[in-house]
Amino acid sequence: MRDIDQTVSDALAKEERALLARIDQDPGHIAQLAALFGGRSGWVSVVLMITQSVLFVAGVWAGWRFFGATDALSALHWGLPAAVLLIMALMIKLAMWPAMQANRLMLSLKRLELLIVRSRQT
């Protein structure tokens, strides 16, 4: 009976070491951004990025027309939409940062839970 308990304990320790090694490495910014496009709500991030890209391209196009305008009314006609579109694109991009922070926080909580479990076992 003691041999079985020791075998289970050894196997559990190996699994915990593998899990801790995987959790201990903080992912870089690119890996965190890529993680936004996976999981249950990954499709929302994809839709937001497509929308942000369309708004940015439209804002740059309107900005190009703004700088090519010859009179004040034409400049106002293109400048205001350019500013609004670019600000909207920026706001959508900034809306994804809290999700990255939440993922980073969840990773830290998992690391803390694992450390608590390991300290209770010893």
LOFIVO-60243 format. One line per 10 residues: number of its first residue (from 0); their letters; for each residue x, y, z of N, C-alpha, C. Coordinates in nm, 2 decimals. Example, Ala and Ser with C-alpha at 12.3 -4.5 7.8 and 13.67 -1.06 7.14 Angstrom:
2
0 = as = 1.32:-0.57:0.78:1.23:-0.45:0.78:1.32:-0.33:0.78  1.28:-0.22:0.71:1.37:-0.11:0.71:1.29:0.00:0.79
This chain:
122
0 = mrdidqtvsd = 0.08:-0.12:0.00:0.00:0.00:0.00:0.09:0.12:0.00  0.20:0.12:0.07:0.29:0.24:0.08:0.35:0.26:-0.05  0.38:0.16:-0.13:0.45:0.18:-0.26:0.35:0.25:-0.36  0.22:0.22:-0.35:0.12:0.28:-0.44:0.11:0.43:-0.41  0.11:0.46:-0.28:0.10:0.60:-0.23:0.23:0.68:-0.28  0.34:0.62:-0.27:0.47:0.68:-0.31:0.47:0.70:-0.46  0.42:0.60:-0.54:0.41:0.61:-0.69:0.32:0.73:-0.73  0.20:0.73:-0.66:0.11:0.84:-0.69:0.17:0.98:-0.66  0.24:0.98:-0.54:0.30:1.11:-0.50:0.41:1.15:-0.60  0.49:1.05:-0.64:0.59:1.09:-0.74:0.54:1.13:-0.87
10 = alakeerall = 0.43:1.07:-0.92:0.37:1.11:-1.04:0.30:1.25:-1.03  0.24:1.27:-0.92:0.18:1.40:-0.89:0.29:1.51:-0.89  0.40:1.48:-0.83:0.51:1.58:-0.82:0.56:1.61:-0.96  0.57:1.51:-1.05:0.62:1.53:-1.18:0.52:1.62:-1.26  0.39:1.59:-1.24:0.29:1.67:-1.31:0.29:1.81:-1.26  0.31:1.83:-1.13:0.31:1.97:-1.08:0.43:2.04:-1.12  0.55:1.97:-1.13:0.67:2.04:-1.18:0.65:2.08:-1.33  0.59:2.00:-1.41:0.57:2.03:-1.55:0.47:2.15:-1.56  0.37:2.15:-1.47:0.27:2.26:-1.47:0.33:2.39:-1.43  0.41:2.38:-1.32:0.48:2.50:-1.27:0.58:2.56:-1.37
20 = aridqdpghi = 0.65:2.47:-1.44:0.75:2.51:-1.54:0.68:2.59:-1.65  0.56:2.54:-1.69:0.48:2.60:-1.80:0.42:2.74:-1.75  0.38:2.74:-1.63:0.32:2.87:-1.57:0.42:2.97:-1.54  0.54:2.93:-1.49:0.64:3.02:-1.45:0.69:3.11:-1.56  0.69:3.07:-1.68:0.73:3.15:-1.79:0.63:3.26:-1.83  0.66:3.38:-1.81:0.57:3.49:-1.85:0.57:3.50:-2.00  0.45:3.50:-2.07:0.45:3.51:-2.21:0.48:3.66:-2.25  0.54:3.67:-2.37:0.57:3.81:-2.42:0.44:3.88:-2.47  0.46:4.00:-2.51:0.34:4.08:-2.56:0.28:4.02:-2.68  0.36:3.96:-2.77:0.30:3.90:-2.89:0.23:3.78:-2.85
30 = aqlaalfggr = 0.28:3.70:-2.76:0.21:3.58:-2.72:0.08:3.61:-2.65  0.08:3.72:-2.57:-0.04:3.77:-2.50:-0.15:3.81:-2.60  -0.10:3.89:-2.70:-0.19:3.93:-2.81:-0.25:3.81:-2.88  -0.17:3.71:-2.92:-0.22:3.60:-2.99:-0.32:3.52:-2.90  -0.30:3.52:-2.77:-0.39:3.45:-2.68:-0.53:3.51:-2.68  -0.54:3.64:-2.72:-0.67:3.71:-2.72:-0.76:3.65:-2.83  -0.69:3.59:-2.94:-0.77:3.54:-3.05:-0.81:3.40:-3.03  -0.78:3.34:-2.92:-0.81:3.20:-2.89:-0.92:3.19:-2.78  -0.97:3.07:-2.76:-1.06:3.06:-2.65:-1.21:3.09:-2.70  -1.29:3.10:-2.59:-1.43:3.12:-2.62:-1.47:3.25:-2.68
40 = sgwvsvvlmi = -1.40:3.35:-2.64:-1.43:3.49:-2.69:-1.33:3.54:-2.79  -1.26:3.45:-2.86:-1.16:3.48:-2.96:-1.23:3.55:-3.08  -1.35:3.51:-3.11:-1.42:3.56:-3.23:-1.45:3.71:-3.21  -1.47:3.75:-3.08:-1.50:3.89:-3.05:-1.37:3.97:-3.08  -1.26:3.92:-3.05:-1.13:3.99:-3.07:-1.11:4.00:-3.22  -1.14:3.90:-3.30:-1.12:3.90:-3.44:-1.21:4.01:-3.50  -1.34:4.01:-3.46:-1.43:4.11:-3.51:-1.38:4.25:-3.47  -1.34:4.27:-3.35:-1.29:4.40:-3.31:-1.17:4.45:-3.39  -1.07:4.35:-3.42:-0.96:4.39:-3.50:-0.99:4.42:-3.64  -1.09:4.35:-3.70:-1.13:4.38:-3.84:-1.20:4.51:-3.84
50 = tqsvlfvagv = -1.28:4.54:-3.74:-1.35:4.67:-3.74:-1.25:4.78:-3.72  -1.15:4.76:-3.63:-1.05:4.86:-3.60:-0.97:4.89:-3.73  -0.93:4.78:-3.80:-0.86:4.80:-3.93:-0.93:4.88:-4.03  -1.06:4.85:-4.05:-1.15:4.92:-4.14:-1.16:5.07:-4.10  -1.18:5.10:-3.98:-1.19:5.23:-3.93:-1.05:5.31:-3.95  -0.94:5.24:-3.93:-0.81:5.30:-3.94:-0.79:5.34:-4.09  -0.82:5.24:-4.18:-0.80:5.27:-4.32:-0.89:5.38:-4.37  -1.01:5.38:-4.33:-1.10:5.49:-4.37:-1.06:5.62:-4.31  -1.00:5.62:-4.19:-0.95:5.75:-4.13:-0.83:5.80:-4.20  -0.74:5.71:-4.24:-0.62:5.75:-4.31:-0.66:5.81:-4.45
60 = wagwrffgat = -0.76:5.74:-4.52:-0.81:5.79:-4.64:-0.87:5.93:-4.63  -0.95:5.95:-4.53:-1.02:6.08:-4.51:-0.91:6.18:-4.47  -0.81:6.14:-4.39:-0.70:6.23:-4.36:-0.62:6.27:-4.48  -0.60:6.18:-4.58:-0.53:6.21:-4.70:-0.61:6.31:-4.78  -0.74:6.29:-4.78:-0.83:6.39:-4.85:-0.83:6.53:-4.78  -0.82:6.52:-4.65:-0.81:6.65:-4.57:-0.68:6.73:-4.60  -0.57:6.66:-4.61:-0.45:6.73:-4.64:-0.44:6.78:-4.79  -0.52:6.72:-4.87:-0.53:6.76:-5.01:-0.63:6.86:-5.04  -0.71:6.90:-4.94:-0.82:7.00:-4.96:-0.76:7.14:-4.99  -0.83:7.21:-5.07:-0.78:7.35:-5.11:-0.85:7.46:-5.04
70 = dalsalhwgl = -0.98:7.44:-5.00:-1.05:7.54:-4.92:-1.09:7.49:-4.78  -1.13:7.58:-4.70:-1.16:7.55:-4.56:-1.28:7.46:-4.54  -1.38:7.48:-4.62:-1.50:7.39:-4.61:-1.47:7.25:-4.65  -1.39:7.23:-4.75:-1.35:7.09:-4.80:-1.26:7.03:-4.69  -1.17:7.11:-4.63:-1.09:7.06:-4.53:-1.17:7.01:-4.41  -1.27:7.09:-4.37:-1.35:7.06:-4.26:-1.44:6.93:-4.29  -1.48:6.92:-4.42:-1.56:6.81:-4.46:-1.48:6.68:-4.45  -1.35:6.68:-4.47:-1.27:6.56:-4.46:-1.20:6.54:-4.33  -1.16:6.65:-4.27:-1.08:6.65:-4.14:-1.16:6.60:-4.02  -1.28:6.64:-4.01:-1.36:6.59:-3.89:-1.39:6.44:-3.90
80 = paavllimal = -1.43:6.39:-4.01:-1.45:6.24:-4.01:-1.32:6.17:-4.00  -1.21:6.22:-4.05:-1.08:6.16:-4.03:-1.04:6.15:-3.89  -1.06:6.26:-3.81:-1.02:6.26:-3.67:-1.11:6.16:-3.59  -1.24:6.16:-3.62:-1.34:6.07:-3.55:-1.31:5.93:-3.58  -1.28:5.89:-3.71:-1.25:5.75:-3.74:-1.12:5.71:-3.68  -1.02:5.79:-3.68:-0.89:5.75:-3.62:-0.90:5.74:-3.46  -0.98:5.82:-3.40:-1.00:5.81:-3.26:-1.08:5.68:-3.22  -1.18:5.65:-3.31:-1.26:5.53:-3.29:-1.17:5.41:-3.30  -1.08:5.41:-3.40:-0.99:5.29:-3.42:-0.90:5.28:-3.30  -0.85:5.39:-3.25:-0.76:5.39:-3.13:-0.84:5.33:-3.01
90 = miklamwpam = -0.96:5.38:-2.99:-1.04:5.33:-2.87:-1.07:5.18:-2.88  -1.10:5.13:-3.00:-1.12:4.98:-3.01:-0.99:4.91:-2.98  -0.88:4.96:-3.03:-0.75:4.89:-3.00:-0.72:4.90:-2.85  -0.75:5.01:-2.78:-0.72:5.02:-2.64:-0.82:4.94:-2.56  -0.94:4.90:-2.62:-1.03:4.82:-2.54:-0.98:4.67:-2.52  -0.88:4.63:-2.60:-0.83:4.50:-2.59:-0.73:4.49:-2.48  -0.67:4.60:-2.43:-0.57:4.59:-2.33:-0.62:4.54:-2.20  -0.74:4.57:-2.15:-0.79:4.51:-2.03:-0.81:4.36:-2.04  -0.84:4.31:-2.15:-0.85:4.16:-2.17:-0.71:4.10:-2.15  -0.61:4.16:-2.21:-0.47:4.11:-2.19:-0.43:4.12:-2.04
100 = qanrlmlslk = -0.47:4.22:-1.97:-0.44:4.23:-1.83:-0.51:4.13:-1.75  -0.64:4.10:-1.79:-0.71:4.00:-1.72:-0.65:3.86:-1.74  -0.60:3.83:-1.86:-0.53:3.71:-1.88:-0.40:3.70:-1.80  -0.33:3.81:-1.79:-0.21:3.81:-1.71:-0.24:3.79:-1.56  -0.35:3.84:-1.52:-0.39:3.83:-1.38:-0.43:3.68:-1.35  -0.51:3.62:-1.44:-0.55:3.48:-1.43:-0.43:3.39:-1.42  -0.32:3.42:-1.50:-0.20:3.34:-1.50:-0.13:3.35:-1.36  -0.13:3.47:-1.31:-0.07:3.49:-1.17:-0.15:3.42:-1.06  -0.28:3.42:-1.08:-0.36:3.35:-0.98:-0.34:3.20:-0.98  -0.33:3.15:-1.10:-0.30:3.00:-1.12:-0.17:2.97:-1.06
110 = rlellivrsr = -0.07:3.05:-1.08:0.06:3.03:-1.02:0.05:3.03:-0.87  -0.02:3.13:-0.81:-0.04:3.14:-0.67:-0.11:3.02:-0.61  -0.22:2.97:-0.68:-0.29:2.85:-0.63:-0.20:2.73:-0.63  -0.12:2.72:-0.73:-0.02:2.60:-0.74:0.08:2.61:-0.62  0.13:2.73:-0.59:0.22:2.75:-0.48:0.16:2.72:-0.35  0.03:2.75:-0.33:-0.04:2.73:-0.21:-0.06:2.58:-0.19  -0.10:2.51:-0.30:-0.12:2.36:-0.29:0.01:2.29:-0.26  0.12:2.34:-0.32:0.25:2.28:-0.30:0.29:2.30:-0.15  0.27:2.42:-0.10:0.31:2.44:0.04:0.23:2.36:0.14  0.10:2.33:0.11:0.02:2.25:0.20:0.06:2.11:0.20
120 = qt = 0.12:2.06:0.09:0.16:1.92:0.08:0.29:1.89:0.16  0.37:1.99:0.17:0.49:1.97:0.24:0.48:1.99:0.39
